[in-house]
Structures are given as structure tokens and as C-alpha cells.
């Protein structure tokens, strides 16, 4: 089962886990929580598997530990809103059945006023 999970993670992952750091798999009810690491020991990504498919929220981090993306899988398919950070830019990507339906770019370099 661990080999199947590892294979799926490598196929679907955004970043590659470190060669010197073994991934960590923890059983949580029906889910398996997976944590992959960068070579420096920082978490590269974390998320869940259900029946050997990516399922639930996944988060990816750069080597400094800063979150670079987050989103949700439903039975191995990207679904809903995913967020990708790069510098001061934020991309909001909407997925349906792993297909992109819209992309919105946000630029955080200018202050924004929100009215309630």
C-alpha cells in the first residue's frame, strides 16, 4: 500500500521530496496523511490519501517553509479553488474535475481597502 501511495504522490505532486528525507505516512481514520520534505528538512508538501488517491487539502511549501500553494483533491482530482503564491502575486485557480475553469491574478504590491 505504501508503494502505491508513494507512486501516486510522485505522479501528482508539485514538488519533489528530498532524497535524504523519507516521506512520513500516518494513518488518520480512513485517511493516510502524507508529509514530504525538502533536503534541508523543511516540509515540502502535506496532504491526505483516501483509497490510494489524493484526497482533501494539500499544501506545498518552498525550502524556507513559506506556503506556495494550497488546494483540494477529491478522489485524485483537483477540485475547487487552488491558490498559488509567487512573490507578491497570488493566483486563484478554479478547478472542476482537474480541469481549469478560471484563473484570477491578484497583485499584493498595492494596498487594498475592503468595505464591509
C-alpha positions as CSV (number, residue, x, y, z in Angstrom):
1,X,0.0,0.0,0.0
2,X,2.8,2.4,0.8
3,X,4.4,1.8,-2.6
4,X,1.1,2.7,-4.3
5,X,0.7,5.9,-2.2
6,X,4.3,6.9,-3.0
7,X,3.9,6.3,-6.7
8,X,0.7,8.4,-6.8
9,X,2.3,11.2,-4.8
10,X,5.2,11.4,-7.2
11,X,2.9,11.5,-10.2
12,X,0.6,14.2,-8.9
13,X,3.0,16.2,-6.7
14,X,4.0,19.7,-7.5
15,X,7.4,19.4,-5.9
16,X,9.8,16.5,-5.4
17,X,10.5,15.3,-1.8
18,X,14.1,15.3,-0.6
19,X,16.4,12.5,-1.4
20,X,17.7,12.3,2.1
21,X,14.4,12.8,3.9
22,X,12.0,9.9,3.8
23,X,8.3,10.8,3.4
24,X,6.2,10.3,6.5
25,X,2.9,8.5,6.3
26,X,0.4,8.5,9.2
27,X,-3.0,6.7,9.4
28,X,-5.8,9.0,10.5
29,X,-9.1,7.1,10.4
30,X,-9.8,6.2,6.8
31,X,-7.2,8.7,5.5
32,X,-3.4,8.5,5.3
33,X,-1.6,11.8,6.0
34,X,1.5,12.2,3.8
35,X,4.3,14.6,4.6
36,X,7.2,15.1,2.1
37,X,10.4,17.1,3.0
38,X,13.0,19.3,1.2
39,X,16.6,18.3,1.6
40,X,17.0,21.0,4.3
41,X,14.3,19.2,6.4
42,X,11.6,21.8,5.8
43,X,8.2,20.4,4.8
44,X,7.8,20.4,1.0
45,X,4.1,19.3,1.0
46,X,1.5,17.7,3.1
47,X,-1.9,16.2,2.4
48,X,-4.1,13.1,2.5
49,X,-4.8,9.9,0.6
50,X,-8.0,8.0,0.6
51,X,-8.0,4.6,-1.1
52,X,-4.6,5.4,-2.6
53,X,-5.9,8.6,-4.2
54,X,-5.1,12.2,-3.3
55,X,-8.0,13.4,-1.2
56,X,-8.6,16.5,0.8
57,X,-6.5,19.6,1.3
58,X,-2.9,19.7,0.1
59,X,-0.3,22.4,0.9
60,X,3.0,22.9,-0.7
61,X,5.9,24.9,0.8
62,X,9.2,26.3,-0.5
63,X,12.6,25.4,1.1
64,X,12.2,28.3,3.5
65,X,8.9,26.9,4.8
66,X,6.7,29.6,3.1
67,X,3.5,28.2,1.7
68,X,3.5,28.4,-2.1
69,X,0.2,26.6,-3.0
70,X,-2.8,25.1,-1.4
71,X,-5.8,23.3,-2.8
72,X,-8.1,20.3,-2.5
73,X,-8.3,16.9,-4.2
74,X,-11.5,14.9,-4.5
75,X,-10.7,11.2,-5.2
76,X,-7.5,12.0,-7.0
77,X,-8.8,15.0,-8.9
78,X,-8.2,18.7,-8.3
79,X,-11.4,20.5,-7.3
80,X,-12.5,23.9,-6.1
81,X,-10.3,26.9,-5.6
82,X,-6.5,26.5,-5.5
83,X,-4.2,29.3,-4.5
84,X,-0.6,29.8,-5.8
85,X,1.8,32.4,-4.3
86,X,4.8,33.7,-6.2
87,X,6.4,36.8,-4.7
88,X,3.7,39.4,-4.4
89,X,1.4,37.7,-6.9
90,X,-1.4,35.4,-5.9
91,X,-3.2,33.2,-8.5
92,X,-6.6,31.8,-7.7
93,X,-7.4,28.9,-9.9
94,X,-10.8,27.2,-10.0
95,X,-10.8,23.5,-10.9
96,X,-13.6,21.2,-11.8
97,X,-12.6,17.5,-12.3
98,X,-8.9,18.5,-12.6
99,X,-9.7,21.0,-15.4
100,X,-9.0,24.7,-15.0
101,X,-12.3,26.7,-15.4
102,X,-10.9,30.1,-14.4
103,X,-7.8,31.9,-13.2
104,X,-7.7,35.2,-11.3
105,X,-4.4,37.0,-10.6
106,X,-4.0,39.2,-7.5
107,X,-1.2,41.6,-7.0
108,X,-0.3,42.3,-3.4
109,X,2.1,45.2,-4.1
110,X,-0.6,47.8,-3.7
111,X,-2.8,48.3,-0.6
112,X,-6.4,47.3,-0.9
113,X,-9.3,48.7,1.1
114,X,-12.2,46.3,1.9
115,X,-15.6,47.7,2.7
116,X,-17.9,45.7,5.0
